[in-house]
Amino acid sequence: MPRSAYEQVADDLRRQIAAGVLKAGQRLDGNAKMAERYGVAAMTVRHALDILREEGLIVSQQGRGTFVASDPPELEPSEGNAQMADELSEIKVALELINSRLDRLEGQVRARP
């Protein structure tokens, strides 16, 4: 049976925390921005965040936002997390290459009369 949208959002955020993509103390995007990124309703994001809050992975501060917990509980390391971290590293390298190429092309366009 497929997982609900809020569970999928919670799973993704949980994986990002476990992989160190989202670091302790880091502020999360607002609900509206996350809802847009995940293609879900803001209520779905709120439900996902409630789950992570109950798990002790995130904390919310009135008027300040939602943050990755400073001392989140240990998540079970898994082969999937390591594979995802490797994949994220590869994507980061690819993005750096793309940004470098974009900078070079923009420079060439500006240099033309």
NUMAR-624920 format. One record per residue: x, y, z of N, C-alpha, C, O in turn; chain; residue in one letter; residue number from 1. Coordinates in nm, 2 decimals, always signed. Layout:
REM NUMAR-624920
     n.xx     n.yy     n.zz    ca.xx    ca.yy    ca.zz     c.xx     c.yy     c.zz     o.xx     o.yy     o.zz   c   r     k
        X        Y        Z        X        Y        Z        X        Y        Z        X        Y        Z   A   A   NUM
...
This chain:
REM NUMAR-624920
     n.xx     n.yy     n.zz    ca.xx    ca.yy    ca.zz     c.xx     c.yy     c.zz     o.xx     o.yy     o.zz   c   r     k
    +0.09    -0.12    +0.00    +0.00    +0.00    +0.00    +0.09    +0.12    +0.00    +0.18    +0.13    +0.08   A   M     1
    +0.06    +0.22    -0.09    +0.15    +0.34    -0.10    +0.13    +0.42    +0.03    +0.03    +0.43    +0.09   A   P     2
    +0.24    +0.49    +0.06    +0.24    +0.58    +0.18    +0.17    +0.71    +0.15    +0.17    +0.75    +0.04   A   R     3
    +0.11    +0.76    +0.25    +0.04    +0.89    +0.23    +0.14    +1.00    +0.20    +0.26    +0.99    +0.23   A   S     4
    +0.08    +1.11    +0.15    +0.17    +1.22    +0.11    +0.25    +1.28    +0.23    +0.36    +1.31    +0.22   A   A     5
    +0.18    +1.29    +0.35    +0.25    +1.35    +0.46    +0.36    +1.25    +0.51    +0.46    +1.30    +0.56   A   Y     6
    +0.33    +1.12    +0.50    +0.44    +1.02    +0.54    +0.56    +1.03    +0.44    +0.67    +1.02    +0.49   A   E     7
    +0.53    +1.05    +0.32    +0.64    +1.07    +0.22    +0.72    +1.19    +0.25    +0.84    +1.19    +0.24   A   Q     8
    +0.66    +1.30    +0.28    +0.73    +1.43    +0.31    +0.81    +1.40    +0.44    +0.93    +1.44    +0.44   A   V     9
    +0.75    +1.34    +0.54    +0.82    +1.32    +0.67    +0.94    +1.22    +0.64    +1.05    +1.25    +0.69   A   A    10
    +0.92    +1.12    +0.56    +1.03    +1.03    +0.52    +1.15    +1.10    +0.46    +1.26    +1.08    +0.49   A   D    11
    +1.11    +1.19    +0.36    +1.22    +1.27    +0.29    +1.30    +1.36    +0.38    +1.42    +1.36    +0.38   A   D    12
    +1.22    +1.43    +0.47    +1.29    +1.52    +0.56    +1.38    +1.44    +0.66    +1.49    +1.48    +0.70   A   L    13
    +1.32    +1.32    +0.71    +1.40    +1.24    +0.80    +1.53    +1.19    +0.73    +1.63    +1.19    +0.80   A   R    14
    +1.52    +1.15    +0.61    +1.64    +1.10    +0.53    +1.74    +1.22    +0.52    +1.86    +1.19    +0.54   A   R    15
    +1.69    +1.34    +0.49    +1.78    +1.45    +0.48    +1.85    +1.48    +0.62    +1.97    +1.52    +0.62   A   Q    16
    +1.78    +1.47    +0.73    +1.84    +1.49    +0.86    +1.94    +1.38    +0.88    +2.06    +1.40    +0.93   A   I    17
    +1.91    +1.25    +0.85    +2.00    +1.14    +0.88    +2.12    +1.15    +0.79    +2.23    +1.11    +0.84   A   A    18
    +2.11    +1.20    +0.67    +2.22    +1.21    +0.58    +2.31    +1.33    +0.61    +2.42    +1.35    +0.55   A   A    19
    +2.26    +1.42    +0.70    +2.34    +1.54    +0.72    +2.31    +1.66    +0.63    +2.38    +1.76    +0.63   A   G    20
    +2.22    +1.64    +0.53    +2.18    +1.74    +0.44    +2.12    +1.86    +0.52    +2.15    +1.98    +0.50   A   V    21
    +2.03    +1.82    +0.61    +1.97    +1.92    +0.71    +2.05    +1.90    +0.84    +2.04    +1.79    +0.90   A   L    22
    +2.12    +2.00    +0.88    +2.21    +1.99    +1.00    +2.14    +2.04    +1.13    +2.05    +2.12    +1.12   A   K    23
    +2.19    +1.99    +1.24    +2.14    +2.03    +1.37    +2.14    +2.18    +1.38    +2.24    +2.25    +1.35   A   A    24
    +2.02    +2.24    +1.42    +2.01    +2.38    +1.44    +1.97    +2.46    +1.31    +1.94    +2.57    +1.32   A   G    25
    +1.97    +2.39    +1.20    +1.93    +2.45    +1.07    +1.78    +2.48    +1.07    +1.70    +2.40    +1.11   A   Q    26
    +1.75    +2.60    +1.02    +1.61    +2.64    +1.01    +1.55    +2.58    +0.88    +1.61    +2.58    +0.78   A   R    27
    +1.43    +2.52    +0.90    +1.36    +2.46    +0.78    +1.29    +2.57    +0.71    +1.25    +2.68    +0.76   A   L    28
    +1.27    +2.55    +0.58    +1.18    +2.65    +0.50    +1.04    +2.65    +0.56    +1.00    +2.56    +0.64   A   D    29
    +0.97    +2.76    +0.53    +0.84    +2.77    +0.58    +0.74    +2.67    +0.52    +0.78    +2.61    +0.42   A   G    30
    +0.63    +2.65    +0.58    +0.53    +2.55    +0.53    +0.49    +2.57    +0.39    +0.48    +2.48    +0.31   A   N    31
    +0.47    +2.70    +0.35    +0.42    +2.73    +0.22    +0.53    +2.69    +0.12    +0.50    +2.63    +0.01   A   A    32
    +0.65    +2.73    +0.15    +0.76    +2.70    +0.05    +0.78    +2.54    +0.04    +0.80    +2.49    -0.07   A   K    33
    +0.77    +2.47    +0.15    +0.79    +2.33    +0.15    +0.67    +2.26    +0.07    +0.69    +2.17    +0.00   A   M    34
    +0.55    +2.32    +0.10    +0.43    +2.26    +0.03    +0.45    +2.28    -0.12    +0.42    +2.19    -0.20   A   A    35
    +0.50    +2.39    -0.17    +0.52    +2.42    -0.31    +0.63    +2.32    -0.36    +0.61    +2.26    -0.47   A   E    36
    +0.74    +2.30    -0.29    +0.85    +2.22    -0.33    +0.80    +2.07    -0.35    +0.84    +2.00    -0.44   A   R    37
    +0.72    +2.03    -0.25    +0.68    +1.89    -0.25    +0.55    +1.87    -0.33    +0.51    +1.75    -0.36   A   Y    38
    +0.49    +1.98    -0.37    +0.36    +1.97    -0.45    +0.25    +1.91    -0.37    +0.16    +1.84    -0.42   A   G    39
    +0.24    +1.96    -0.24    +0.13    +1.91    -0.15    +0.07    +2.04    -0.09    +0.12    +2.15    -0.10   A   V    40
    -0.04    +2.02    -0.02    -0.10    +2.13    +0.06    -0.02    +2.16    +0.19    +0.05    +2.07    +0.24   A   A    41
    -0.03    +2.28    +0.23    +0.04    +2.32    +0.35    +0.00    +2.24    +0.47    +0.08    +2.21    +0.56   A   A    42
    -0.13    +2.19    +0.48    -0.17    +2.11    +0.59    -0.09    +1.97    +0.59    -0.06    +1.92    +0.69   A   M    43
    -0.06    +1.92    +0.47    +0.02    +1.80    +0.46    +0.15    +1.82    +0.52    +0.20    +1.73    +0.59   A   T    44
    +0.22    +1.93    +0.49    +0.35    +1.96    +0.54    +0.34    +1.97    +0.70    +0.42    +1.92    +0.77   A   V    45
    +0.23    +2.04    +0.74    +0.22    +2.05    +0.89    +0.21    +1.92    +0.96    +0.26    +1.89    +1.06   A   R    46
    +0.13    +1.83    +0.89    +0.12    +1.69    +0.95    +0.25    +1.62    +0.95    +0.28    +1.55    +1.05   A   H    47
    +0.33    +1.63    +0.84    +0.46    +1.57    +0.84    +0.55    +1.62    +0.95    +0.62    +1.55    +1.01   A   A    48
    +0.55    +1.76    +0.97    +0.63    +1.82    +1.07    +0.59    +1.78    +1.21    +0.67    +1.76    +1.30   A   L    49
    +0.46    +1.76    +1.23    +0.41    +1.71    +1.36    +0.47    +1.57    +1.39    +0.51    +1.55    +1.50   A   D    50
    +0.48    +1.48    +1.29    +0.54    +1.35    +1.31    +0.69    +1.37    +1.35    +0.73    +1.30    +1.45   A   I    51
    +0.76    +1.45    +1.28    +0.90    +1.47    +1.31    +0.93    +1.54    +1.44    +1.02    +1.51    +1.51   A   L    52
    +0.83    +1.62    +1.48    +0.84    +1.69    +1.61    +0.82    +1.58    +1.72    +0.89    +1.58    +1.82   A   R    53
    +0.72    +1.49    +1.70    +0.70    +1.39    +1.80    +0.82    +1.29    +1.81    +0.84    +1.24    +1.92   A   E    54
    +0.89    +1.28    +1.70    +1.01    +1.19    +1.70    +1.13    +1.26    +1.76    +1.23    +1.20    +1.78   A   E    55
    +1.12    +1.39    +1.79    +1.23    +1.46    +1.85    +1.33    +1.51    +1.74    +1.44    +1.55    +1.78   A   G    56
    +1.30    +1.50    +1.61    +1.39    +1.54    +1.51    +1.39    +1.69    +1.48    +1.50    +1.74    +1.44   A   L    57
    +1.28    +1.75    +1.51    +1.27    +1.90    +1.49    +1.21    +1.96    +1.61    +1.14    +1.90    +1.69   A   I    58
    +1.23    +2.09    +1.62    +1.17    +2.17    +1.72    +1.12    +2.30    +1.66    +1.17    +2.35    +1.56   A   V    59
    +1.00    +2.35    +1.71    +0.95    +2.47    +1.66    +0.95    +2.58    +1.77    +0.93    +2.55    +1.89   A   S    60
    +0.98    +2.70    +1.73    +0.99    +2.81    +1.82    +0.89    +2.92    +1.77    +0.91    +2.97    +1.66   A   Q    61
    +0.80    +2.95    +1.86    +0.69    +3.05    +1.82    +0.76    +3.18    +1.77    +0.84    +3.24    +1.83   A   Q    62
    +0.72    +3.22    +1.65    +0.76    +3.34    +1.59    +0.90    +3.33    +1.52    +0.94    +3.43    +1.46   A   G    63
    +0.97    +3.22    +1.54    +1.11    +3.20    +1.48    +1.11    +3.10    +1.37    +1.18    +3.12    +1.27   A   R    64
    +1.03    +2.99    +1.38    +1.03    +2.89    +1.28    +1.06    +2.75    +1.33    +1.05    +2.73    +1.46   A   G    65
    +1.09    +2.66    +1.24    +1.11    +2.52    +1.28    +1.25    +2.49    +1.24    +1.30    +2.53    +1.14   A   T    66
    +1.32    +2.42    +1.33    +1.46    +2.39    +1.32    +1.49    +2.24    +1.34    +1.41    +2.17    +1.41   A   F    67
    +1.59    +2.19    +1.28    +1.64    +2.06    +1.31    +1.69    +2.06    +1.46    +1.76    +2.15    +1.50   A   V    68
    +1.65    +1.96    +1.53    +1.68    +1.95    +1.67    +1.84    +1.96    +1.69    +1.91    +1.90    +1.61   A   A    69
    +1.88    +2.02    +1.80    +2.03    +2.03    +1.82    +2.08    +1.90    +1.86    +2.20    +1.87    +1.83   A   S    70
    +2.00    +1.82    +1.92    +2.05    +1.69    +1.96    +1.95    +1.58    +1.92    +1.88    +1.52    +2.00   A   D    71
    +1.93    +1.56    +1.79    +1.83    +1.47    +1.74    +1.86    +1.32    +1.78    +1.98    +1.29    +1.79   A   P    72
    +1.76    +1.24    +1.80    +1.79    +1.10    +1.84    +1.86    +1.04    +1.72    +1.84    +1.07    +1.61   A   P    73
    +1.94    +0.94    +1.76    +2.01    +0.87    +1.65    +1.92    +0.79    +1.56    +1.83    +0.72    +1.61   A   E    74
    +1.94    +0.81    +1.43    +1.86    +0.74    +1.33    +1.94    +0.62    +1.29    +2.06    +0.62    +1.29   A   L    75
    +1.87    +0.51    +1.27    +1.94    +0.39    +1.23    +2.01    +0.41    +1.10    +1.95    +0.44    +1.00   A   E    76
    +2.14    +0.39    +1.10    +2.21    +0.40    +0.97    +2.17    +0.28    +0.88    +2.15    +0.17    +0.93   A   P    77
    +2.16    +0.31    +0.76    +2.12    +0.21    +0.67    +2.19    +0.22    +0.54    +2.25    +0.33    +0.51   A   S    78
    +2.19    +0.12    +0.46    +2.26    +0.12    +0.33    +2.20    +0.23    +0.24    +2.27    +0.29    +0.17   A   E    79
    +2.07    +0.25    +0.26    +1.99    +0.35    +0.18    +2.04    +0.49    +0.21    +2.06    +0.57    +0.12   A   G    80
    +2.07    +0.52    +0.34    +2.12    +0.65    +0.37    +2.26    +0.67    +0.31    +2.29    +0.78    +0.26   A   N    81
    +2.35    +0.57    +0.32    +2.48    +0.59    +0.26    +2.47    +0.61    +0.11    +2.54    +0.69    +0.05   A   A    82
    +2.38    +0.53    +0.05    +2.37    +0.55    -0.10    +2.31    +0.69    -0.13    +2.36    +0.75    -0.23   A   Q    83
    +2.22    +0.73    -0.05    +2.16    +0.86    -0.08    +2.27    +0.97    -0.06    +2.27    +1.07    -0.13   A   M    84
    +2.35    +0.96    +0.05    +2.45    +1.06    +0.07    +2.55    +1.06    -0.05    +2.59    +1.17    -0.09   A   A    85
    +2.58    +0.94    -0.10    +2.67    +0.94    -0.22    +2.61    +1.00    -0.34    +2.67    +1.08    -0.41   A   D    86
    +2.48    +0.98    -0.36    +2.41    +1.04    -0.47    +2.40    +1.19    -0.46    +2.42    +1.26    -0.55   A   E    87
    +2.38    +1.24    -0.33    +2.37    +1.38    -0.31    +2.51    +1.44    -0.34    +2.51    +1.55    -0.39   A   L    88
    +2.62    +1.38    -0.30    +2.75    +1.43    -0.33    +2.77    +1.44    -0.48    +2.83    +1.54    -0.53   A   S    89
    +2.73    +1.34    -0.56    +2.74    +1.34    -0.70    +2.66    +1.46    -0.76    +2.71    +1.53    -0.85   A   E    90
    +2.54    +1.48    -0.71    +2.46    +1.59    -0.76    +2.52    +1.72    -0.73    +2.52    +1.81    -0.81   A   I    91
    +2.58    +1.73    -0.61    +2.64    +1.86    -0.57    +2.76    +1.89    -0.67    +2.77    +2.01    -0.71   A   K    92
    +2.84    +1.79    -0.70    +2.95    +1.81    -0.79    +2.90    +1.85    -0.93    +2.95    +1.94    -0.99   A   V    93
    +2.79    +1.78    -0.98    +2.73    +1.81    -1.11    +2.68    +1.96    -1.11    +2.70    +2.03    -1.21   A   A    94
    +2.62    +2.00    -1.00    +2.57    +2.14    -0.99    +2.68    +2.24    -0.99    +2.67    +2.35    -1.06   A   L    95
    +2.79    +2.21    -0.93    +2.90    +2.30    -0.93    +2.96    +2.31    -1.07    +3.00    +2.42    -1.11   A   E    96
    +2.96    +2.20    -1.14    +3.01    +2.21    -1.28    +2.91    +2.29    -1.37    +2.96    +2.37    -1.45   A   L    97
    +2.78    +2.27    -1.35    +2.68    +2.35    -1.43    +2.70    +2.49    -1.39    +2.69    +2.58    -1.49   A   I    98
    +2.71    +2.53    -1.27    +2.72    +2.67    -1.23    +2.85    +2.73    -1.29    +2.85    +2.85    -1.34   A   N    99
    +2.96    +2.66    -1.29    +3.08    +2.70    -1.35    +3.06    +2.73    -1.50    +3.10    +2.83    -1.55   A   S   100
    +3.00    +2.64    -1.57    +2.97    +2.65    -1.71    +2.88    +2.77    -1.74    +2.90    +2.85    -1.83   A   R   101
    +2.78    +2.79    -1.65    +2.69    +2.90    -1.67    +2.76    +3.03    -1.65    +2.74    +3.13    -1.73   A   L   102
    +2.85    +3.04    -1.55    +2.93    +3.16    -1.53    +3.01    +3.19    -1.65    +3.02    +3.31    -1.70   A   D   103
    +3.08    +3.09    -1.71    +3.16    +3.11    -1.83    +3.08    +3.16    -1.95    +3.12    +3.25    -2.02   A   R   104
    +2.96    +3.10    -1.97    +2.88    +3.14    -2.08    +2.82    +3.28    -2.06    +2.81    +3.35    -2.16   A   L   105
    +2.78    +3.31    -1.94    +2.73    +3.45    -1.92    +2.84    +3.55    -1.94    +2.81    +3.66    -2.00   A   E   106
    +2.96    +3.52    -1.90    +3.08    +3.61    -1.93    +3.10    +3.62    -2.08    +3.13    +3.73    -2.13   A   G   107
    +3.09    +3.52    -2.16    +3.10    +3.52    -2.30    +2.99    +3.61    -2.37    +3.02    +3.69    -2.46   A   Q   108
    +2.87    +3.60    -2.32    +2.76    +3.67    -2.37    +2.78    +3.82    -2.34    +2.75    +3.91    -2.43   A   V   109
    +2.82    +3.85    -2.22    +2.84    +3.99    -2.18    +2.96    +4.06    -2.26    +2.96    +4.18    -2.29   A   R   110
    +3.06    +3.98    -2.30    +3.17    +4.03    -2.36    +3.15    +4.06    -2.51    +3.22    +4.13    -2.57   A   A   111
    +3.04    +4.01    -2.56    +3.00    +4.04    -2.71    +2.95    +4.18    -2.72    +2.88    +4.23    -2.63   A   R   112
    +2.98    +4.24    -2.83    +2.93    +4.38    -2.86    +2.79    +4.38    -2.89    +2.73    +4.49    -2.91   A   P   113
